[in-house]
Amino acid sequence: GYKASQRRVLEGMEAPPRGSHNLIAGAVVGALGGAVLGSLVILASTFNLRGTFIHLSPTVIDTLTVGDSAVSGALVIIVAGAMLGALGGGIHLLGDRARLILATVTVTIIGFNFLELVVGDILRQAGLRTVDRFLYAPSRGLTVAGAVVLSVIVLSVRMLLSGRATRVAVRFRALPDERRSKAVFIGALVALAVSAYLPSLFGTFFNDILANAGLFVLLALGLNIVIGYAGLLDLGYVAFFAVGSYTTAVLTSPRSPGFAPEMAFFEALPWVLLMALFAGLIIGTPVIRMRGDYLAIVTLGFGEIARIIFLSGWLKGIFGGAQGILQISPLEAGRPTSGINVHFGYVIAFAGLIALIVGFAQWREASRIGRGELDAVAGSDYTTRRAALIMGLGGLAAVLGMAFPTFSTWAIVGIDPPAMFRMILVFVAIAAFISWRLRESRVGRAWMAVREDEQIAQSMGINIVTTKLLAFVMGAMLASFGGALFAVKIGTIFPNSFEIVQSIIILVVVIVGGLGSIRGVILGAVVLIGVLGGPTQPGLLREFGEYKLLIYGVILVWMMLNRPEGLWPEARRAQELHQEEMLQDAWLRSQTEGEAAPEGAT
């Protein structure tokens, strides 16, 4: 009723008047909705529909008809629907402040009821059981007092912060590019540190949900390179996921049927990346000249081919066929079953090696500035002294790490969700950093040029073949990270874990979050996988588990109609999708200010 009676306010136009027509429109829509349910009640009382609607029991029918006949019950439902619809339409007659209060209270009550699992878990982990009993009844719904207190707190915070977030966003956008990049990087580090601490606040179930969401973030970041950056519609992305999982299983499991070197996880990881590289080349090379729907169909076929190969009896001696591979990561002294051993000496050595590379790059940059090959203003941040310091510290860390590799060990097993989530978080941070740096690089600009117009990009000197293959390879490598962690997390691998629906869900995460946007991809995975759950993974709303694919479809339809750029889009992508609106706004401004309208605006 609220949506049906809401009239869109066009920019530059007066707001439409509110009145009885809002109530009438809401009542009509409510009555129509009640008529649908009422018709179902009459049909269910006349015919046996339990074969299709298995939960439509006589008790449910009796509840819907309020203990009366089917026709009378249907009329009651229609009248009740009309009243509720009129109530929704009547919200428009309230003032702005009253609507704000009503919306805040409603969202608070519904949100804290749905998030009872998380809030209650945090309160119990923190030892605040008294607060938990005050907020939630034994049925785990909000108490009246709890609903009132939470509504007052949330409303007070919203009133206090009203307008400040907008001012902060405006000031942030006004910053120079260099300072804005530094602020984003520092904010990402703070978010990473907070996320690493989060598992300490939650129980096992919610940590498992976080780990599942992190895996899909990792997969979606790789697909975002292929689709969001390069514009290549890949529907067989699950093939790379499967390659990472099976390579890890074969190299680490003692029960690998044909070849069992029983490597540790980080010993196997370079080979996982190498196999992903080959898979990206194998799949990318035949489809390099294809675009749009043809590319989507062919990659869809490659995804199914990969699953069937792993399932086939022909390669059962290598991949185990339908029986899969069990006991991933061998059991040895000091090494967990189905897990990862992290030797912090090697981690420090790896970080030192990265510091050496970065310091050397900065030293070369400073040397080129000194020789006059580069503008001194553009490279003023790269000083020889700082580069030497970074190289020295990096070399020292590398030497110490290699000299004492096992001074501290972190054992991670799949049945330890907090530790598993932290390890996934490390890989997500690496993947996000790689994606961020690639987007701003020469390669990233080439991908975006190919996405916008392939022919013009080629005429400007971009090697289309190399650029597309590099997108497939980079996406495959990030997907192999996810596959390797997935194999360790569950400890067993079966072909039915890599059905085509996995590719579809990863694609949905990217679209809903925002194509080309790293932060959007993360938000999309949290909203869809963390809240609703994946194809086989539970989410916070596990009560709606059997309807989650239906909800995915509804979300996609709504997104395409109302927000095609995604929840948190890349600025350039949002401008492309809303170019007509921007031209119309510019035309309105020109008419108001008496200026000439921009080219293309009508």
Disulfide bonds with the S-S distance in Angstrom:
none
